[in-house]
């Protein structure tokens, strides 16, 4: 599993040796040498190899961007398929979180791997409609207190219904 390296620890106007980079980012020096072999630019080929801080920041940001997926609202990132996928409709659950967020979980259509995503609570209805799910129709006074509806995709009852 890959680690995220914080590019904020690197100063843009400073030159780093391989040992400095490995110490600053907390990686092995052979990892930094592999980055150089893959395409991290060095100032010159003489020893000690010097790496410009701005170039290192750009390289780390490109590595980070390569692992990110651009998902639609109704898609989640499947790390087994390595692409954005739609979840199986029966497996989708929304769990209310603080600050207007919802934790969306589901299983991938292709490989049945569990996927997670945080979405805005305002977007839950639109996501559910995009997935072609049928929303339960019920009035507030019909909702059983403390129990979820049988045909409802929400796993917990929101605080305003209690």
C-alpha positions as CSV (number, residue, x, y, z in Angstrom):
1,X,0.0,0.0,0.0
2,X,1.4,3.4,-0.9
3,X,1.9,6.2,1.6
4,X,1.1,9.8,1.1
5,X,4.1,12.1,1.3
6,X,3.4,15.7,2.4
7,X,4.8,18.1,-0.1
8,X,4.5,20.9,2.5
9,X,7.6,19.7,4.3
10,X,9.7,20.5,1.2
11,X,11.0,24.1,0.8
12,X,10.8,25.2,-2.9
13,X,13.9,27.3,-2.9
14,X,16.2,24.8,-1.3
15,X,18.3,22.0,-2.9
16,X,18.2,18.6,-1.2
17,X,20.5,15.6,-1.3
18,X,19.1,12.1,-1.4
19,X,19.7,11.7,2.3
20,X,18.0,15.0,3.1
21,X,14.9,14.0,1.1
22,X,14.7,10.6,2.8
23,X,15.1,12.2,6.2
24,X,12.5,15.0,5.6
25,X,9.8,12.7,4.2
26,X,10.6,9.7,6.4
27,X,11.4,7.3,3.5
28,X,14.3,5.0,2.7
29,X,17.1,6.5,0.6
30,X,16.5,3.7,-2.0
31,X,13.0,5.0,-2.4
32,X,14.3,8.4,-3.4
33,X,16.8,6.8,-5.8
34,X,13.9,4.9,-7.4
35,X,12.0,8.2,-7.8
36,X,15.1,9.5,-9.6
37,X,15.2,6.5,-11.8
38,X,11.5,6.9,-12.6
39,X,11.7,10.6,-13.5
40,X,12.5,12.9,-10.6
41,X,14.9,15.5,-12.1
42,X,18.3,16.1,-10.5
43,X,20.4,19.2,-10.9
44,X,23.4,17.4,-12.4
45,X,24.7,13.8,-12.5
46,X,27.6,14.5,-10.1
47,X,27.6,13.1,-6.6
48,X,26.1,14.0,-4.2
49,X,22.9,14.1,-6.3
50,X,21.1,17.4,-5.7
51,X,17.4,17.7,-6.1
52,X,15.6,21.0,-6.5
53,X,12.8,21.5,-3.9
54,X,10.4,22.8,-6.5
55,X,10.9,19.8,-8.7
56,X,10.5,17.5,-5.8
57,X,7.2,19.2,-4.8
58,X,5.9,18.8,-8.4
59,X,7.0,15.2,-8.5
60,X,5.1,14.4,-5.2
61,X,2.0,16.1,-6.4
62,X,2.0,14.2,-9.7
63,X,2.4,10.9,-7.8
64,X,-0.5,11.9,-5.6
65,X,-2.7,12.9,-8.6
66,X,-1.9,9.5,-10.3
67,X,-3.6,7.6,-7.5
68,X,-6.7,9.8,-7.3
69,X,-9.9,9.0,-9.2
70,X,-12.4,11.5,-10.7
71,X,-15.7,10.0,-9.6
72,X,-19.2,11.2,-10.4
73,X,-21.6,11.8,-7.5
74,X,-23.2,8.4,-7.7
75,X,-19.8,6.5,-8.3
76,X,-17.3,5.4,-5.7
77,X,-13.6,4.4,-6.2
78,X,-13.0,0.7,-6.4
79,X,-9.4,0.0,-5.5
80,X,-9.5,-3.6,-6.9
81,X,-10.8,-2.5,-10.3
82,X,-8.7,0.7,-10.2
83,X,-11.5,2.9,-11.6
84,X,-14.7,4.7,-10.5
85,X,-17.5,2.2,-10.3
86,X,-21.2,2.2,-9.5
87,X,-22.2,0.3,-6.4
88,X,-24.8,-2.5,-6.3
89,X,-28.1,-0.8,-5.4
90,X,-29.0,-3.3,-2.7
91,X,-25.7,-2.7,-0.9
92,X,-25.8,1.1,-0.7
93,X,-26.1,2.6,2.8
94,X,-26.0,6.2,3.9
95,X,-24.9,6.9,7.5
96,X,-25.4,10.4,8.9
97,X,-22.2,12.1,10.1
98,X,-21.8,15.5,11.7
99,X,-21.5,18.8,9.8
100,X,-23.9,17.8,7.0
101,X,-21.9,14.8,5.8
102,X,-23.1,11.3,5.0
103,X,-20.9,8.1,4.8
104,X,-21.9,6.2,1.7
105,X,-20.9,2.5,1.6
106,X,-21.6,-0.1,-1.0
107,X,-20.2,-3.0,-3.0
108,X,-18.7,-2.8,-6.5
109,X,-20.8,-4.1,-9.4
110,X,-17.9,-5.9,-11.0
111,X,-15.8,-7.4,-8.2
112,X,-18.1,-7.1,-5.2
113,X,-15.4,-5.2,-3.2
114,X,-16.6,-2.9,-0.4
115,X,-16.3,0.8,-1.3
116,X,-16.7,3.9,0.8
117,X,-17.2,7.6,0.1
118,X,-18.2,10.7,2.0
119,X,-20.8,12.9,0.4
120,X,-22.9,15.9,1.4
121,X,-26.2,15.1,3.0
122,X,-27.9,17.5,0.6
123,X,-26.8,15.2,-2.3
124,X,-28.1,11.9,-1.0
125,X,-31.5,12.2,-2.8
126,X,-29.8,13.0,-6.1
127,X,-27.3,10.2,-5.7
128,X,-30.1,7.7,-4.9
129,X,-32.1,8.8,-8.0
130,X,-28.9,8.6,-10.2
131,X,-28.5,5.0,-9.0
132,X,-32.2,4.3,-10.1
133,X,-33.3,3.6,-6.6
134,X,-36.9,4.1,-5.5
135,X,-37.2,6.5,-2.5
136,X,-39.6,5.5,0.2
137,X,-42.8,7.6,0.3
138,X,-43.9,8.2,3.8
139,X,-45.0,11.1,5.9
140,X,-43.2,12.2,9.0
141,X,-45.9,11.1,11.4
142,X,-46.0,7.6,9.9
143,X,-42.2,6.9,10.5
144,X,-41.8,4.6,13.5
145,X,-39.7,6.2,16.1
146,X,-36.2,4.7,16.4
147,X,-36.7,2.1,13.7
148,X,-35.8,2.3,10.0
149,X,-38.2,1.6,7.2
150,X,-38.0,-1.7,5.5
151,X,-37.5,-0.2,2.0
152,X,-35.3,2.7,3.2
153,X,-31.6,2.7,2.2
154,X,-30.7,4.8,5.3
155,X,-29.1,2.7,8.0
156,X,-29.8,5.1,10.9
157,X,-32.7,7.5,11.7
158,X,-31.8,11.1,11.6
159,X,-32.0,13.2,14.8
160,X,-35.0,15.3,13.6
161,X,-37.2,12.2,13.4
162,X,-36.6,11.1,17.0
